[in-house]
Amino acid sequence: MINKSFIFLAGHHRSGTSLLHEIIREHSLISGFSNTGVPEDEGQHLQNIFNPAKVYGGPGKYIFNQNSHMTECHSLATDLSAEEIMKQWEKYYDGSCAHYIEKSPPNLVREPLKNSPTLP
């Protein structure tokens, strides 16, 4: 999974991200979660490293809970955490695709610090 690029689709619950995720993952070069058996095929429910939104109040409330916010300085923002999540997710992705998409509402509060360099 090292040579894959990730597309993180971020949006609040019931904002249309599920439909957009379904449309994007139809592209032949993109693989996304489908038929996983978890709510809305969200990656937050397919790993046990980061808490899901429900731990922080659930839809519409997690975003106001400071404990749900993460930056690259967070104790779980490590290469080891990333490797473990990838191990848990890889069985749901099509390895022949160049790009992977993941959509979970908590992605909104898991971002780099404002002063950190970002991609254009």
Number of C-alpha atoms within 10 A of each C-alpha: 14 6 7 13 13 15 16 15 17 17 16 15 16 11 11 10 18 18 11 12 23 15 10 18 18 11 12 11 13 21 24 24 25 15 9 13 11 13 11 18 21 21 25 21 17 18 16 13 13 15 14 21 22 12 11 19 14 15 14 14 11 20 19 12 14 10 12 20 17 20 15 13 10 10 9 14 14 11 9 10 15 13 13 13 18 15 12 15 15 13 10 16 18 15 14 11 15 15 21 22 19 20 23 22 26 27 20 17 18 16 13 13 12 8 6 9 8 8 3 3
